[in-house]
Amino acid sequence: MGIKVVQRHGKSFKDKLYLPAIAGGMKTTITHFFKNLKDVDNLKTMHYPEVQPTDITDRYRGVHRLTKWEDDNTEKCVACFMCATACPADCIFIEAQERFDDKAEKRPKEFKIDLLECVYCGYCVEACPCDAIRMDTGIFSLTGTKREDFVLDKKALMSHERSKDFSND
C-alpha cells in the first residue's frame, strides 16, 4: 500500500532512559572541568574587545559593503534585484530609480540590509553580476542599542571600506 515501516533504535529499557548517554556527557564535561582547573594558565581566553581575534581567515564573511565606481564615487549597483532574490533570509530591500549617466539604466534609490535577519551566507555576493556588494569589510562585531542600528542603508553600506586583511579583489 506504499507505507514504509521504519525500525526505531533504542528499544531496550537502558536506551529509553537516556541515563547512560547523559552520564557519558557529564563524564566528559567533568573531565574537562578538572583538567582546566588544574592548569588555569593554559586556558585559551581572549580579553575581547581589547584584544581582537587574529585567527580570522580571508574567506570570512563580515558586514556587507557596496562598492563604488573609481571615477565618480557612486555605487556600482544597478538595482537588478539579484541579491534580494538570492537572499534566503529576505533581508535585502531595494527601491530602484532611473540613472542619468553612462554607467547603467538604474541605480538604487534606497538599499537596506537588515543584519538581524541576515544569515551571512554570501549568496547576495555570488548573485551580484556587477560585483556591487561584498562582505570583505572584516567587521565581525556590530553593536547597537535598538533594532534600527542593525538596518544598514545605502549611505552606511557605502561608507564601509574593504579590510586590509582581505587580499582577494
N, C-alpha and C positions, 0 to 999 in steps of 0.2 A: 504494500500500500504506500511505499515511499517513506516510511518512518524509519529513521536511523536511531538505534539504541546505543547510547554512549555509556561505556562502563565507568563507574565512578571509582576513583582511587581512595585508599584510606578507609577500608571497610572495618578494620579492626577497632576495638574499643580504645586501644592506646593511641591510634591515629586520630580518632574522633575527639579525643580530649585536647589535643594540641599541646599538652603539657610537656612532652619531650622536646618539641620544637621550641617552645618558649624557654625551657631550661637551657637548651643549646645556645640560644641567642643571648641569654643572660650570662652564660659562662664566658662567651666571647667578650661581652661588654665589661664584665668584672675583671677579666684578664688584662684588657687594655687599660682599664682604670688604675689597677695596682702597678702596672708597668710604668705608666706615666707619672704616678705618684712618687715612685722611687727615683725617677730621673727627670726632675722638673726642668732642668736646663736644656734638655734635648727636645722639648716641646716646640713644634713649629707654629708659632703665633706671630702675628703682624700687628703693629700698633697703627691700624688704619684710622683716620686718613693721613696721619703724619707721615707714615711710610707707605708709599704706593707699591702695588704689585709689580714685579719685574718679569713675571713668567707669562705675560700675555703674548700670544703668538700673532704673527702678521695676518692670519686669517680671522682674527677676532672681529665680530660684528658689533660695533658700538652704535652710538646715536647717529641718526641719519644726517646728511647734508645735501644741499642742492648745489651742483656745480655751476660755474659761470663761464660765459664766453670771455676769452682773454682780452679782446679789443674794447668791448664796451661794458664789461662787468654786469651784464644782465644774465638771467638764468637760462640754462640750456634747455630746460623743459619746454616741450611743445604741446603740453596738455593733451596727450594721446590717451590717457586713462589706462595705459597698460599696467602701470604699477598698482593702481587701485583695483584693477580687475584681477591681478595675480595674487593680491594680498588675501591670505586665508582668514585673517582676523578682521578684515573690513575696517581698517583703522586709518586709511588714507582718503582724504576728502579734497577734491579738486573742482574749482569753478574756472572755466575757460573764458578767455576773451580774445578778440582779434588782435593780431600783431601787425604793426605797420612798418616793419623793417625787412631787410632781405634775409633774415635768419630763418623764419618759419611763418606759417599762416596763423598759428595760435600761440598763446602763452597762458600760463595760469594766472588768473586774476587773484585767486585765492588757492593756497596749497597748505593743507594742515595734516599733521600726523599726530594721532593720539598715542603717546608712548605707553600709557597704562593698558591699552588694548593690544599693542604690538607684541608679537611673539619673537621678534628678531630673527626671522627665518631667512631673510635675504632674498626672498622671491621678487620683491619690488626692484632690487638692483639687477637681478638677472633678466627681468622682463623689460626693462627700460631700453628702447632702441637707440637712444641718444646719449647714453651714459650720463644722464642728468641727475640721478640720485645715487648716492654711495653711502656706505656705512663704515667709512675708514677714519672717523674723527678720533678714535681712541678714547672717547668719553664712555666710560663704563659705569659711572656713578652719577646719577642725576637726582637731585633732591628738590623738594618743594613743600609748601605748606597747604596748598589747595590743588584740586584737580586741574584747574586751568594752567597751572605751572607745567604740566606734562603734555599739554597740547601745543605742539610747535607749529608756528605759522611760517609763511614764506620768508619773512624777514629773519626769523631766528634760524631757519634751516640754511639760509644763505650766509649767515654770519659765522657758522661753524667752518673751521679750517681743517684741511687734511692733516692728520697726525704725522709728525716727523718719523715716528716709529714704523709707519707703514711704507714700505719701499716700492710696492707694486702700484703702477699707474693704470 
